[in-house]
Amino acid sequence: MPFVAEVQVTPIDPGHQISAQTQDLTDGTKITLHISHNGETVVAQGIVAYSRKGTGMGVGFTFMEPSSVSILDTWLSDLRA
């Protein structure tokens, strides 16, 4: 489902400092995500599952606060409506 949101992605490993766009992150990079949409922000940790230049990236979530889970559930429900 198409979904447009502002996102900030930061590598978690302090020894893994990079300057990159999200499409340049390599598979397996541990990250923190801040996804903002409609005035709400989801904060999560994850790992880059894949990154494809020009098409985006896939992230496997490894941790998310319960309040962020509720927000994400609402966003997904709105997409299905």
Secondary structure, 3 states (H helix, E strand, C coil): CCCCCEEEEEECCCCCCCCCCHHHCCCCCEEEEEEEECCEEEEEEEEEEEEECCCEEEEEEEEECHHHHHHHHHHHHHHHC
